[in-house]
Amino acid sequence: MRKGIYLFLALVIVACSSDDGDNNNTLSPEYVGTWEALYSGDDFGDALVIISNTGDVTGVVDELYQVTGTLK
């Protein structure tokens, strides 16, 4: 289970754009929306994450673990 969560978080981190110093709080439209992920291997499950246009992240992994944060 832990490996799956780490994999999911790694995908979210990779999707973050670098901070180029401008103060625009609007996230690129390609990241905004509802994301669903399935993972398998030693652990398996699913995740549902919603990313707003301001970069706020909310979601749930395996209907058990809450995900919150901000993409910049």
C-alpha positions as CSV (number, residue, x, y, z in Angstrom):
1,M,0.0,0.0,0.0
2,R,2.8,2.4,0.9
3,K,4.5,1.9,-2.4
4,G,1.3,2.8,-4.2
5,I,0.9,6.0,-2.3
6,Y,4.5,7.0,-3.0
7,L,4.1,6.2,-6.7
8,F,1.0,8.4,-6.8
9,L,2.7,11.3,-5.0
10,A,5.7,11.0,-7.3
11,L,3.3,11.4,-10.3
12,V,1.8,14.5,-8.8
13,I,5.2,16.0,-8.0
14,V,6.4,15.3,-11.6
15,A,3.3,17.1,-12.9
16,C,4.2,20.3,-11.0
17,S,5.7,23.0,-13.1
18,S,8.8,24.9,-11.9
19,D,8.5,28.2,-10.2
20,D,9.6,30.8,-12.7
21,G,9.2,33.7,-10.3
22,D,6.0,35.3,-11.6
23,N,3.2,35.7,-9.1
24,N,0.5,34.4,-11.4
25,N,-1.5,31.9,-9.2
26,T,-3.3,30.3,-12.2
27,L,-2.1,26.7,-12.9
28,S,-1.6,25.6,-16.5
29,P,-4.9,24.2,-17.8
30,E,-3.4,20.8,-18.7
31,Y,-3.1,20.0,-15.0
32,V,-6.5,21.3,-13.9
33,G,-9.4,18.8,-13.5
34,T,-10.2,15.4,-12.1
35,W,-7.5,12.8,-12.2
36,E,-8.0,9.1,-11.6
37,A,-5.1,6.6,-11.1
38,L,-4.9,2.9,-10.8
39,Y,-1.7,1.2,-9.5
40,S,-0.7,-2.4,-9.2
41,G,2.2,-4.6,-8.2
42,D,3.0,-5.6,-4.7
43,D,0.2,-3.2,-3.7
44,F,-2.8,-2.2,-5.8
45,G,-5.6,0.3,-5.6
46,D,-7.0,3.5,-7.0
47,A,-6.8,7.2,-6.4
48,L,-9.1,10.2,-7.3
49,V,-7.6,13.7,-7.2
50,I,-9.1,17.1,-8.1
51,I,-6.8,19.9,-9.1
52,S,-8.2,23.4,-9.2
53,N,-7.0,26.2,-11.5
54,T,-5.3,27.8,-8.5
55,G,-3.3,24.6,-7.8
56,D,-5.3,23.4,-4.8
57,V,-5.3,19.6,-4.6
58,T,-7.8,17.4,-2.9
59,G,-8.5,13.7,-3.2
60,V,-8.6,10.3,-1.8
61,V,-6.4,7.1,-2.3
62,D,-8.2,3.8,-1.9
63,E,-11.2,5.5,-0.4
64,L,-9.2,5.7,2.8
65,Y,-6.3,8.2,2.7
66,Q,-7.0,11.9,2.2
67,V,-4.8,13.9,-0.2
68,T,-4.5,17.6,0.1
69,G,-1.9,20.1,-1.0
70,T,-1.0,22.8,-3.6
71,L,0.8,22.6,-6.9
72,K,3.0,25.5,-7.8
